[in-house]
């Protein structure tokens, strides 16, 4: 699946909805970016378990 993206202010790009859905990406997810053979590579990574992440954020927002 190929899509054309435009780089916005401060280098911001929007990943098309179709691609986010296929990859299961949601707001707050992390991506690792690398550069190889003149190509940008974005890979979803899980820094911590999503359930644990949600619990931590809920606790922090209570304060």
C-alpha positions in Angstrom: 0.0 0.0 0.0 1.6 3.3 -1.1 0.4 6.7 0.1 1.7 10.2 -0.6 2.4 12.2 2.6 3.2 15.9 3.0 5.7 17.0 5.6 4.0 19.7 7.8 5.5 22.3 10.1 8.3 20.9 12.4 8.5 17.7 10.3 5.0 16.4 11.3 3.4 13.8 9.1 0.0 12.1 9.4 -0.1 8.3 8.9 -3.2 7.6 6.8 -6.1 6.0 8.6 -6.0 2.9 6.4 -2.4 2.2 7.4 -3.0 2.9 11.1 -6.0 0.5 11.1 -4.0 -2.3 9.4 -1.1 -1.9 11.9 -3.5 -1.4 14.9 -1.9 2.0 15.7 -3.7 4.2 18.2 -3.0 7.6 19.6 -0.2 7.4 22.1 1.5 4.4 20.5 5.3 4.6 19.9 7.1 4.2 16.6 10.8 3.7 16.1 12.3 5.6 13.2 15.4 4.6 11.3 17.1 5.6 8.1 18.6 3.0 5.7 19.5 3.2 2.0 18.0 6.6 1.7 14.7 5.4 3.1 12.8 6.3 6.3 11.6 3.3 8.2 8.9 3.5 10.9 8.3 0.5 13.0 5.7 0.2 15.8 7.2 -0.7 19.1 5.7 -1.5 22.5 7.6 0.3 25.2 5.5 -1.1 28.0 2.4 -3.2 28.2 -0.6 -1.2 27.0 -2.7 -2.1 30.1 0.1 -1.0 32.4 0.6 2.2 30.4 -3.1 3.0 30.7 -3.0 2.4 34.5 0.0 4.6 34.9 -1.5 7.4 32.9 -4.8 7.2 34.8 -2.9 7.5 38.1 -0.8 10.4 36.9 -3.9 12.2 35.7 -5.6 11.9 39.1 -3.1 14.2 40.7 
